[in-house]
């Protein structure tokens, strides 16, 4: 196996792992719409934003998974992660919140790498 094939396979697996996170979270918000609204309202975030969050997670996750418009999807999802970190996870005295803040930033970093370098060969947009 040559290094180009390994890189392409790694990009595919990376895209699928990141996409799975957003697809599962978007779906969980649909299934638990009421609790998701209550969580958002605890942080003074309007419930009107929940459909947009679901659309970004499901739409961006799907686009990232198949590799179509993957750079745009990765950029949108990275912004979503940063905004989520700042809106919901800034109580650094709570170790769990700090961990979620760091996780959101790490995911944003991975997504920015896909934005910068593209989705890889095994994608609808499979341009190097």
C-alpha positions, -999 to +999 in steps of 0.1 A: +000+000+000+015+033-010+015+065+012-011+082-011-036+053-005-029+054+033-035+091+034-067+088+013-080+060+036-071+080+067-090+110+053-120+089+046-120+073+081-114+107+097-143+123+078-166+094+087-157+095+124-163+133+126-195+131+105-209+103+128-206+126+158-227+153+142-252+129+126-258+112+160-260+145+179-284+160+154-306+130+155-305+129+193-317+165+194-347+156+171-355+126+194-351+147+225-363+180+213-379+191+246-348+184+267-326+200+241-347+232+242-346+231+281-308+228+280-305+257+256-328+279+276-307+272+308-279+291+290-303+319+277-300+306+242-333+310+223-351+278+214-356+292+179-320+283+172-324+246+178-337+238+143-307+256+129-284+236+151-300+204+140-298+214+103-261+223+107-253+190+124-273+168+101-266+186+069-229+193+076-225+157+089-240+142+058-220+165+035-188+157+053-195+119+053-200+118+015-173+143+008-195+167-012-189+204-005-168+189+024-146+220+028-176+243+033-193+217+056-161+214+076-158+252+080-194+255+091-191+227+116-159+241+130-175+274+136-205+256+151-181+238+175-164+270+186-196+288+191-210+258+211-179+257+233-182+295+241-219+294+246-222+262+267-189+252+282-172+282+298-175+272+335-138+262+337-142+256+375-162+225+365-137+200+352-164+184+330-172+217+313-136+223+307-132+189+291-162+196+268-147+230+259-114+214+250-132+186+231-152+211+210-120+231+202-102+198+192-130+188+169-130+223+154-092+219+148-098+185+130-125+201+109-103+230+100-077+205+087-103+191+063-112+227+053-075+234+046-065+202+029-098+188+014-117+156+019-092+133+003-094+110-028-123+089-015-149+117-016-174+131-041-152+162-042-121+139-044-097+165-055-062+166-039 
